[in-house]
Amino acid sequence: MSRSGFSIAVLLAVCVCLLPSQVSASTIAGGFGTTGYIVVTDTTMTFSLIQGGAANEATISSGTGGYTSYVADVIGIAPLNITTETVGGSTSYSDPFITIPGTSPVETLDITYIAAGVDPSTDCTAPPAVGQTCTPLIPGGSPFNLENITDPLGGISTNFSVAFSGTVAGGSAVWSGTFSGTVNGESFQTLIAQAGSGGVGTTYSGTFDVTVVPTVPEPGTLLFAGAGALLILLGFVRRTKTA
């Protein structure tokens, strides 16, 4: 390759590197687990470290990717009220749902979607039996999936799960998460009645995955950068020919 050809190739490489990137990195990407205590009523979910412990807190139980070093850290987790949020559609939850104070800058997870429960409601009022499933019928919809399972002592216990998703750090990443747990010794028929008359409390675990959001530069920005690179290249070629 001639000296001028080599110089043009180098210049092209530099110009390409100067073009806007198509991926915006999030503050942190990876995953983490949480543990704590949840109290559920017909319309609310509140969280704490342990039964009777500090409100609106949870513990990171495991971490992957950028969250590996945050195991055992205490995070903030806001209460939810489904009478003011949309279940099964986009929601406008105004406050950060999860706040991870040890991160820099502080990482916050905002809810944009609360998944509706997918189980049928026909078993919700049937006589309790192992193998039944239920998403309670309540105004606005319920996010809970319930299942009657065999209790370790031979009776009936209840598995539960609820799923959410949203954005991180103003939209630079997205997240999805699931809370789940088991209430031993109680069928979901009993728990539904208790939730409507004061609330049900139990331990839970959560899993969260955070993924970077690819971003496409504005067309005007990309065109301007490309045009500038082309003008630089043409000027270089012209000077080479007249040298």
Protein Blocks (a to p, Z undefined) as FASTA:
>chain_A
ZZklmmmmmmmmmmmmmpccfbdcdfbecdddddddddddfkbccddfbehiaehiacdf
bdehjllmmgoiacddddddfklpcehiacfbfbdfbdcfkbccddddddfbdcddfbdf
klmmgccdehiacddddehiaabdcdddddfkopacddddddddddeehipaccdddddd
ddehiafklmmmmmmnnpacdddddddddddddddddfklmmmmmmmmmmmmmmmmmmmm
mZZ
